[in-house]
């Protein structure tokens, strides 16, 4: 299990160890990330380390 992290504008796959989750979709990350790390939460296409990314504040048409 892992997540794509944004590090200096590039993508890096980081293994993570997950803990509990709730009915709102929140998942506890027990190992693999530090507070403040930036991760990809949505992508229209499959990602690779060479993928070009465009960071947005929110996904158009999706309420917070």
Residue, then its C-alpha position, 0 to 999 in steps of 0.5 A: x500500500x502506498x501513496x503518491x507524494x509531491x516532493x519539490x514538484x515531482x511525484x514519488x511513490x511512498x509506502x504507507x502503513x494504514x490504521x483505522x478508517x471511518x465512515x466519512x472516508x478518513x483513513x489513519x496513516x500510521x507510518x510512511x508520511x510526516x505531518x505536512x507531507x503533500x499527497x495526491x488525492x485524485x488523478x484522472x489518469x494512472x500516475x507514474x514518477x514521470x507524470x506531469x501534474x497540475x495542483x488545484x485547490x479543489x476538484x471542480x464540481x465536487x463539494x467539500 
